[in-house]
Amino acid sequence: MPKPNPANLFHDLPDKLAAELVNILVETPSIRIERIVSTGQCSDAGFWYDQEESEWVIVLKGRAQLCFADGTPPKTLCPGDHVTIPAHQKHRIDWTSASEPTVWLAVFFSA
């Protein structure tokens, strides 16, 4: 039987985490690519991400909902759904699936 590939984004997914798991896959001065694993985590009440860089994010497994402070309608993301979040667009995670890990691929880049 072949060994699991640690370079596979679905390798060794935890069932339950106290906090999101973030693995930096690639980082240069102009780009950062992260694998994020959530197991029901969401943003704290009143917290908004306000990032210096833009972010393109895709959900590969699981589900999640993003909300935006500027009144942009919330986005429920299922596998394959992606969104670009411009730098300084305040956003938060309302919920992630608690029944299975949610696996995100996030690409951060200069605005």
C-alpha positions, -999 to +999 in steps of 0.1 A: +000+000+000+015+034-009+024+059+018+003+091+021+019+120+003+026+148+028+026+173-001-011+164-007-034+192+007-057+165+021-029+146+039-033+141+076-064+163+082-073+166+118-109+158+129-110+185+157-088+215+164-087+241+192-078+267+166-074+268+128-043+251+114-023+273+090+005+258+069+025+282+048+032+263+015+051+290-004+063+324+007+083+351-012+084+389-008+054+392-032+032+362-025+022+338+003+002+306-002-014+289+028-033+258+035-058+265+063-078+238+080-109+247+101-130+224+121-159+246+131-139+277+139-152+312+132-141+348+138-146+361+173-176+384+178-168+419+166-135+408+150-128+418+114-097+409+093-082+441+078-052+429+058-024+448+041-025+424+011-052+412-012-063+376-008-077+350-032-092+321-013-108+288-024-126+262-003-114+227-014-133+207+011-161+215+037-181+247+038-178+282+053-194+316+052-176+349+048-192+382+058-180+417+049-182+449+069-190+471+039-224+455+033-213+431+006-237+402+009-223+372+028-208+344+007-213+308+015-184+288+001-186+252-009-159+231-025-146+248-056-160+283-047-135+311-045-134+348-039-109+376-041-108+399-011-091+433-018-066+447+007-083+464+036-118+450+028-128+441+063-141+405+065-148+377+089-156+340+090-192+335+103-189+297+104-171+267+090-184+232+088-183+213+121-191+179+106-159+177+085-127+197+081-129+228+059-097+230+038-089+264+023-062+274-001-054+311+004-031+332-018-020+366-004-005+391-028+004+428-030-025+451-037 
